[in-house]
Amino acid sequence: MNRLQQLFQKQQKDLLSIYYTAGYPNLGDTLKIAETLEQNGANFLEIGFPYSDPVADGPVIQASSKQALDGGMTLHLLFEQLKDLRQKVTIPILLMGYVNVVLQYGVEEFCKKCREVGVDGCIIPDLPMYEYEELYQPVFEKYELSNIFLVTPQTSEERIRKIDALSNAFIYLVSSSATTGSNLALSTQSSDYFKRIADMELKNPFMIGFGISDKATYDSANKYASGAIIGSAFVKNLKQDDLEGSIKEFMVQFSV
């Protein structure tokens, strides 16, 4: 089992995952942010590799991606930055980004590099499920990478069950159909959606993301899921001139 699978075997409640963009706010901050987040209580991390056309992302993540790209961030550089990852960080790490970047890099080479640096899995929202199953699943399994699928309020039960069968760590439950950074409004509709997924008794646990911004929305998500994923609110809080201080300031609200 990879670190991600081990984590979910050991703990299935109150998990906190943080997303941030590689190369933001400064090009060389990627590993330092991971270290500081682990020291301040994050259970696992999602490191975004930036792309020039991030269609699922809201303005905060889009702006961080543009700044990182303008600063020189590439997938090649990210893997170089992560070469000492496992000397400094012990919690599970996922890479998150768009399929075009992975295809340009080469799927097998990408998976191989993930394994070499100690990455445990990937979230590639625009990778079609059938392409993964027919073309790439053997490659991901060869390098012991978990591929994380997204479920939205519009996803059919048939597709959710198919995703559950293809998954081996957790399922990413998108809180709404909005882009990242939208505030989670815990309406009756969203509560019914979360409960509907929970009642399906899937073999994989699920994490709720999109719109989780603070302790209140994190706690609300935890009523239904194994935990929550915070991205835009964290990225927005990062201060270029006080990186560690701004991370600690953000994470203190989640400390018990």
N, C-alpha and C positions, 0 to 999 in steps of 0.2 A: 504493500500500500504506500502511496505517496503521503506527504505531510497533510494534505488537505483531507484525504480519506481518513487518516488517523485522527485528525481533529474532530471530524463529525462522528466518528465512532465513539470518541471519548466525551464529547459535549454536544448536545443538540438543543440547548436553550441559551438565550441571552448572549449570542455571539455578535460581535461588532466587526464589520469589515469596512475599511477605508479605501476609497479610490482616489488616486491623484495622477496627474499627467507627468510623464517622464520629461525631464528637462525644464520644469517649471517650479518656482519662479526663476531660478538660475539653471543654466545648462548642466552644471555639475552637482545639482542637489538630489538627484534620484536616490542614491544609496543612503545619504544622510537622513532623508525624510523617512525611509523605511526603518532605519535604526531607531529614530526618535519615536515613531509610532509604536513600535514593539515595546519600547521602554515605558510607554504611557498607556498601555492596555489594549491595543488593537489585537484581535484574535487572528486575522489574516488580512492580506492587502491585495488590492487590484491596481496594478501599474498600467496606466494607459499609454500606448504608443501612438503619438499624434498622427493625424491624417488631414489632408487639405480640405476634405469635404465631409465633415462629421455630421451626417444628417440626423442622427438620433440624439445629438447633444444640444443642450441649451446654450445660452450666450456665455456663461462662465467657463464651461469646458471648451467651447469653441475658441474663446479668447486665449485660454491657457495653451491650447494646441497650436494656435497661430504663433504665439510668442515662442514656444518651444521649437517649432519648425524654423522660424526666423533666426533663432539662436543657433541652429545647426543640428537639432536632434534628428536622428535617423534610427532605424531598427538596428543597424550595424553598431552604431555608437551605444545604444541602449544595452546590447549584449556585452559590449566592452565594459560599460559601467557596472554591470552586474557580475563580472567575473569573480569578484571577491565577496559576493552576496552571502554565501553560506559560512564565511568566516565571521560575519557580523550580525546576521539575522537568522533566527531559528523558526519563526512562524511561517505558515504557508504563504506562497506568493503566486498570484495569477497575473498573466498579461492580458490586457483588454484592448481591442482595437478592431479595425475594419479589415475585411478579407482581402481587399486589393493589395494592401501592404504585405500581407503574408504571402500572397501568390507571387508578387514581385520578388520577394526574398527567396521563395521556394519553400513549399510546405514541409518537405522532409528536412531540409536544412534548418528551418525555423524550429521544428520539433526537437531536432538534435541539439540545437543551441540552448533551447529551454532546459533540456535535461542536463546539459553540461554545466550551466550556471546555477541550477537548483530551482528552477521554476516548476510549480506543481500542476498548473493547468492554465486554460485559456478561456476567455469569453470573446467570441467573435460574432456579434449580433447579426450581421448580414451574411453569415455563412449558411446557405440553405441546408436544412436537415437532411434532405435526400442526398445532397452532394457529400456531406460529412459521412453518412452511412455507406454510400457506394464507393467513395474515392479515398477518404482520409482517415476513417476510423482505425484501420490497421496501423497506420503511421502513428497516430496519437497513442495507441495502445503499446506499440513497440517501444516508445520512449516514456511510457508510464505517465502520460499527461491526461488530466481530466478535462473534457470539453464541457463547458457549462452552457446550457440552453436557456433562453428566455421564454417566459410565459406572460401573456398580457390578458386583460379582461375579455378580449375577443377570441382567445385561443379555444378551440373546441376540445371537448373531453377526449375525443379520439386522438387528437394531436398531443394533448398533455400526456396521455398514457404511452404514446409512442416515445415522447421525450423522456419520460420516466424510465422506459426500457433501455434507452440509449445512454442514460446518465449513470455515473458511478461516484458522485460526490454530493452535489446539491443542485437544485433547480432555482434559477433566478426569477423571482416573481416580480414583474414590473407592476408598480402600484397603480398606474394609469396609462392611458395612451399618449400622454404628453411627453415632451422631451425631458431630458435630465434637468434638474434645477427647479422644477415646478413643486410648489409646496403640497405635501400630502394632506388632502382634506379627507379626514376619516368620516365620510358620510355613511349612511346606511348602505348605499350601493357598494362602496369599497369594502365595508365590513362583510357584506354578503359574499362578495367575490373572494375574499381571503378565507372565509368559512367554507365556501364551496370547494376550494382547493384542499383545505385541511380535511374535509369530510371524504375526499377521494381516497385517503389512506395510501398515498403513494409510497413506494419503497425508499425513495430519496427524500431527505428533508428539503425545505425551501427557505430561502432568504428573500426579504422584501427590499427592493431598491426603487429609486426615482422618488424624490420628494421627501426623503428622510433627512432632516436638517438639524435636529437638536434632540435633547434628552426626551422631550415629550413625544415627538413622533417616533423616536426609537422605541420607547416603552409601548406605544400603541401597536407598532408592528410586532413586537415580541409577544403580544397576546395570541397571535395567530401563527407565527413562524419561528424558526430556530434562531432568528436574529435579523439584523438589518444592515444595509449597505449605505454608507454616506459618501457622496462625491462632491457635488457642486458647493455645498455649504463649507466643506473642509477646504477645498481649493480656493474659494473666495476669501477664506480667513488667513491664508498663508501670507506672511510678510517677508518681502525680499531682504530687508535689513535686520530682521529678527526671526529667522526661520524656526529655530528650536523653541523660542519663547512663544511664538504664535501657535505652534503645534501643541505645546503643553497647555496653553490657555484654552484651546478648543477641546482637548481631550479630558480636561479635569471634570467636566460636567458628567462624564460617564463613569468616573471612578466611584467605587462603592465605599 
